[in-house]
Amino acid sequence: SAAKNEIGTVANMHLTCTNQKSEMCGEALDACKKVGVRNIVALRGDPPRGQEKWEATEGGFACALDLVKYIREKYGEYFSVSVAGYPEGHHDNIEEVEGGMEALTGSEKWRARTVVDEETGKET
């Protein structure tokens, strides 16, 4: 990454599930690893342009959690993974976590290192 290697800034790869098969994800992560980008922001993503509702791509991921699990299974702890969190629940009601943001501890830690509250922008 030019941002990291030429300018010296921290690079974050935003990786979404939208229109992405797992093979494409692996290629993107391999490219990140090759140039030393270690920070990944894993997101479900918005519906593609022209579509009202988000739908998973066949052979891809249903939500950011699936993406994070894939990253951990294939790359272990190499990448620092951040995700977006919705303390009031996601509007598509993907998975409700009882207790909200405070509940993301213990066994949840392997999923992502940082959760950014979509409403406040604060990290948990």
N, C-alpha and C positions, 0 to 999 in steps of 0.2 A: 504494500500500500504506500503510495506516495505520501499520504498524510503522515504515516508513521516513519517511514524510512528516509524521506527527504526533508520534511518539515519538522519532524519530531513531536507531533501531536499524537494523542491517543486516538486510535481508530476504533469505531464500533460498527460492526456489520449488522444491519437490520435485516432479519431473515423472516419472511412471512410464509404462511401456509398457502396463500392464494395462488392458484394455478401452478402448484409445485409438487412434483412427484419426489419420492424419497431419493431417487438417484440424482436429481438435480440438486437437492439439498446437500448430499454427500460431495458432489463436485464443488459446490460453493464453499463448503467448509474446508475441503482439501486445498482450495485456492487460498483461503484465509490463512490456513496453517503454513502454506508455502511462503507467504510474505510476512508472517509473524503477527497477523491480526488475531488477538486472543479474546476480544470482547464481542459477544454476540447478544443482540436484543432480539429475543424470540417472540414473534407476534402471530396471532391468527391472521390478521390483515383484514382489510375492507373487501367488500364484493368488487369484482372486476368492473371496470367502467362499462356502463350500460346494463348492469344487472342490479336489481333491487336487493336480492337476498344472497348471502354468502353460501356457497356450497363447496364441500370438499372435493378435490380433484381425485379421480380414481388412481390409486397407488400412492396417494399423498397423505396428508395429515388432517385430522378433523378439528384440531384446536392446538393452541400453543403448547399445552401440556404434552401432547403427542410429539411435537417438535423437540421439546426439551428432553423428553425420554430418549428420543432417537440420538440426540447429541451426546447424552451421557452414556448410552449403550455403545456407540461407535467411537467416541473420543474421550471417554472417561472425564477426568477433571481438567483436561487441557484448556478448554475454553471457560471463561467467566461468562455465565449466562444471566441476563436480566430479562424480566417479563413485565408486562403491564398488569396491574391488578385493579379490580373493581370492587371496592368495599361494600357497595350497595347491591352488588350482583350485576353480571353482564346482561345487557338488554336481550341477548339471545338465550340467556339462562343455560349456558354451556355446562357448568358444574358449580354448584353452590358450596362454598366452604363455610361450614358452621363456625361462627365466631369471627368471621371477616378476616381482615389483614392480620390481626393478632394471633389467629389460629395457625398461620403458616410458620410453624416451627417443627422441631424434631424430625420426623420422617419426611417432612416436606422439604427439608434443606437440600436434599440431593437434586431436587428438581431445578432450582435456580438459586443463585447467590443474592440477587437483588430483585425486589418487587417494587415497581414504581406505581404509586397510586395515580390512576388516570385522572382523578378529579383534582388532586392537590399538587401532583408532581413530586411529592415527597417519596424518598426511598425507605423501604422497610427491610 
